[in-house]
Each structure stands twice: as C-alpha cells, then as structure tokens.
C-alpha cells in the first residue's frame, strides 16, 4: 500500500529532494538545501505529514554571493552517519570552475552549522541542469562513506577521457575516510551514477549508471 503526500512549496525550494534517515527520524533536503525532518513513527496511518525545519548555514556557504543560476538544483544527495549529516552539492568557484563538494555538520535539530568536508578541486568549465555531476552518497565501512563523481560530460562536451584517467576523480566511485578525509578510487569509467548502495553483509557495492 502506497500513500502519496504533496507539498507545492517543495518545487519552489528546488526541483529535486533527497532522503536520509537514522533510527528515529527521516530527513528531507530540497535542491536548494532546505532541511526538514519528521519522526519515523509519524508516517504511520497519517493523512498529513508535519515536517519540522532545521535551520542551517547551507545557503551562506553554498549559494549566497555565488550568482549561481542553477542554485535550485545545487544539492545532489544527503547522508546521515554517526550523528553527522553530510550534504553533497556542486560548488561554483567562478564562471569557469565547478566541482563536487561535500559539507558536514553535527546532526542537531535545533540548528546545524555545516563545515567543508571534502572537495574534488578539479575545475570543470560549465554546469547546467543536464550536466552529469554525480554526487550520490552512501554509507560504507566503519569510518568511510561512498561518493559518486559524475563524468561532467567529459566525452561529449569536453572531449577528454577523465573517467578513464586514474589520476582524476572525474567519472569515479570513491570512498572517503571520514577521519582523514582522504579519498580512494573504488571504480572508474562512470558517466553519472544515480544509484549507490553498499551491502555490508556481502561486502558488495551496487551502482546504476
């Protein structure tokens, strides 16, 4: 049995939204970085869902002052792990420099102050809503998370082979150590991995490109 809930304001806060959860709560983040939560028990036998907003500094860090035309689609995923919340987004450094970035903050319902966690620091010359940037996050081993880095249209628009270049993070699935923040390439040659899941019982990573 499937129930459908709709809120027209969500479209104004970004063309997409992403879900994460912990033992007690479900978290929803919009394409513009607006963060909400509700308790798991609140979705049972309800005709209406009441979302509570969590105030953050995401707008100031990621959008304000960047003159980002596509800011309604800036967020690419969200992940909760060990009482921390990670938000993946594409970062605009200037008009000719875009790259993948991840913020992290202590998961507190009374307010979250995000800080920089990880950046690819590989400038890509453009971004629009059709650009394959990846950005999916998934829980991984004890002190690691997984992240997909899109191909950023390497083959068609940029005419390079970065997804096949072992010295580049473009077009890769990587693991990031949450303590050292060091990245390790897990898989390469990807265009825009949209599905990402780690089966810890069988030690297998599933991804759909």
VMD Tcl script that draws the C-alpha trace (Angstrom):
set ca {
  {0.00 0.00 0.00}
  {1.40 3.34 -1.09}
  {0.35 6.75 0.19}
  {1.20 9.94 -1.68}
  {1.85 13.28 0.04}
  {2.28 16.54 -1.81}
  {3.54 20.00 -0.89}
  {3.64 22.58 -3.68}
  {6.21 24.67 -1.80}
  {8.79 21.93 -2.30}
  {9.05 22.73 -6.00}
  {9.87 26.35 -5.14}
  {12.71 25.11 -2.93}
  {14.34 23.03 -5.63}
  {13.36 20.75 -8.47}
  {14.53 17.65 -6.56}
  {14.69 16.42 -2.99}
  {16.65 13.73 -1.17}
  {16.01 11.49 1.83}
  {18.16 10.18 4.66}
  {17.31 8.50 7.93}
  {18.58 7.37 11.30}
  {16.96 5.11 13.88}
  {14.28 7.63 14.88}
  {13.93 10.20 12.11}
  {13.58 10.78 8.38}
  {15.39 13.78 6.88}
  {14.41 15.59 3.69}
  {16.61 18.12 1.92}
  {15.48 20.14 -1.09}
  {17.51 21.07 -4.14}
  {18.29 24.44 -2.55}
  {19.42 22.95 0.75}
  {16.28 23.46 2.88}
  {16.39 20.74 5.54}
  {13.40 19.16 7.31}
  {12.74 16.12 9.48}
  {9.93 14.04 10.93}
  {9.93 11.03 13.21}
  {9.65 7.57 11.68}
  {6.52 6.84 13.70}
  {4.79 9.92 12.28}
  {4.44 8.37 8.82}
  {2.22 5.52 10.02}
  {-1.51 5.82 9.35}
  {-1.28 9.56 8.74}
  {-3.27 11.62 6.27}
  {-0.97 14.60 6.74}
  {2.74 14.81 7.47}
  {4.13 17.68 9.53}
  {7.73 18.47 8.62}
  {9.90 20.40 11.06}
  {12.54 22.69 9.62}
  {16.17 22.59 10.76}
  {17.98 25.91 10.39}
  {21.42 25.64 8.79}
  {24.10 27.82 7.22}
  {23.92 25.95 3.90}
  {22.66 28.96 1.93}
  {25.50 31.18 3.17}
  {28.13 28.56 2.36}
  {26.89 27.25 -0.97}
  {24.65 29.82 -2.66}
  {24.94 33.36 -1.28}
  {27.19 35.60 -3.37}
  {27.94 32.95 -5.99}
  {25.49 34.28 -8.63}
  {24.59 30.65 -9.24}
  {21.93 30.46 -11.96}
  {21.14 26.81 -11.24}
  {21.08 27.04 -7.44}
  {17.63 25.36 -7.22}
  {19.33 22.11 -8.21}
  {22.57 22.56 -6.27}
  {22.13 19.70 -3.77}
  {22.94 16.22 -5.07}
  {22.41 13.98 -2.03}
  {22.31 13.72 1.76}
  {23.60 11.07 4.19}
  {23.35 10.56 7.95}
  {26.13 8.60 9.68}
  {27.38 8.54 13.29}
  {25.32 11.58 14.36}
  {26.71 13.60 11.45}
  {24.88 14.79 8.35}
  {26.66 15.05 5.00}
  {25.34 17.12 2.09}
  {26.71 16.67 -1.42}
  {26.44 19.58 -3.86}
  {28.18 21.06 -6.85}
  {30.28 24.09 -5.99}
  {30.68 27.13 -8.21}
  {34.09 28.70 -7.67}
  {33.78 31.11 -10.59}
  {32.20 31.25 -14.04}
  {34.71 28.72 -15.40}
  {35.20 26.47 -12.38}
  {32.66 23.99 -10.98}
  {33.36 20.86 -8.94}
  {31.89 18.35 -6.47}
  {31.85 19.26 -2.82}
  {30.54 17.82 0.47}
  {29.61 19.61 3.70}
  {29.31 18.01 7.12}
  {27.64 19.09 10.36}
  {26.65 17.72 13.74}
  {23.09 16.43 13.46}
  {21.17 18.72 15.82}
  {17.50 19.53 15.34}
  {17.87 22.99 16.88}
  {20.35 24.06 14.19}
  {23.25 22.77 12.12}
  {26.45 24.60 11.27}
  {27.93 22.98 8.20}
  {31.65 22.94 7.52}
  {33.65 21.90 4.50}
  {34.33 18.16 4.47}
  {35.53 17.19 1.01}
  {36.13 18.73 -2.43}
  {37.40 17.24 -5.66}
  {39.10 20.54 -6.56}
  {39.06 19.58 -10.25}
  {37.62 22.60 -12.02}
  {35.09 21.79 -14.74}
  {34.31 24.56 -17.25}
  {30.49 24.58 -17.07}
  {27.36 23.44 -15.26}
  {23.71 23.28 -16.26}
  {20.79 21.09 -15.21}
  {21.81 18.44 -17.77}
  {25.42 18.14 -16.64}
  {26.35 14.70 -15.28}
  {27.89 15.59 -11.92}
  {27.02 12.53 -9.82}
  {27.20 13.39 -6.13}
  {25.41 10.37 -4.63}
  {26.41 9.42 -1.09}
  {26.13 6.07 0.71}
  {27.22 4.57 3.99}
  {30.27 2.35 3.67}
  {32.65 0.68 6.08}
  {33.20 1.77 9.69}
  {34.98 5.08 9.08}
  {34.14 5.63 5.41}
  {31.41 6.83 3.10}
  {30.94 6.32 -0.64}
  {30.51 9.08 -3.20}
  {29.91 9.12 -6.95}
  {31.66 11.72 -9.10}
  {29.98 12.29 -12.44}
  {31.72 12.44 -15.79}
  {30.90 16.14 -16.19}
  {30.19 15.42 -19.87}
  {33.85 14.58 -20.43}
  {33.46 12.62 -23.66}
  {30.83 14.69 -25.48}
  {31.21 18.31 -24.47}
  {34.73 18.43 -23.05}
  {36.37 15.92 -25.42}
  {38.57 14.29 -22.77}
  {38.81 10.86 -21.14}
  {38.95 11.85 -17.45}
  {36.62 9.00 -16.37}
  {39.32 6.57 -17.60}
  {42.17 8.62 -16.10}
  {43.38 7.10 -12.82}
  {44.86 10.47 -11.81}
  {41.44 12.17 -11.95}
  {38.39 11.72 -9.69}
  {36.02 12.57 -12.55}
  {33.74 9.67 -13.50}
  {34.59 7.61 -10.42}
  {33.06 5.99 -7.35}
  {35.26 6.85 -4.39}
  {35.43 6.06 -0.70}
  {36.21 8.91 1.69}
  {37.70 8.31 5.13}
  {35.58 10.43 7.50}
  {38.54 10.89 9.86}
  {41.37 11.72 7.45}
  {39.16 12.93 4.55}
  {41.37 11.02 2.13}
  {39.72 9.62 -1.00}
  {40.30 6.24 -2.64}
  {39.06 5.27 -6.09}
  {36.77 2.23 -5.94}
  {35.51 2.15 -9.53}
  {36.09 4.19 -12.68}
  {34.65 4.91 -16.12}
  {31.24 6.18 -14.96}
  {29.03 8.77 -16.65}
  {26.57 9.73 -13.92}
  {25.94 7.09 -11.26}
  {22.46 7.66 -9.84}
  {22.08 4.55 -7.69}
  {24.53 3.73 -4.90}
  {24.21 1.14 -2.14}
  {26.66 -0.84 -0.01}
  {25.61 -4.35 1.03}
  {27.71 -4.78 4.17}
  {26.69 -8.40 4.69}
  {28.16 -9.45 1.34}
  {30.69 -6.61 1.02}
  {29.30 -5.56 -2.37}
  {28.72 -2.08 -3.80}
  {25.75 -1.69 -6.14}
  {25.55 1.23 -8.54}
  {23.46 2.19 -11.57}
  {24.87 4.49 -14.21}
}
mol new
graphics top color blue
foreach p $ca { graphics top sphere $p radius 0.5 }
foreach p [lrange $ca 0 end-1] q [lrange $ca 1 end] { graphics top cylinder $p $q radius 0.2 }
display resetview
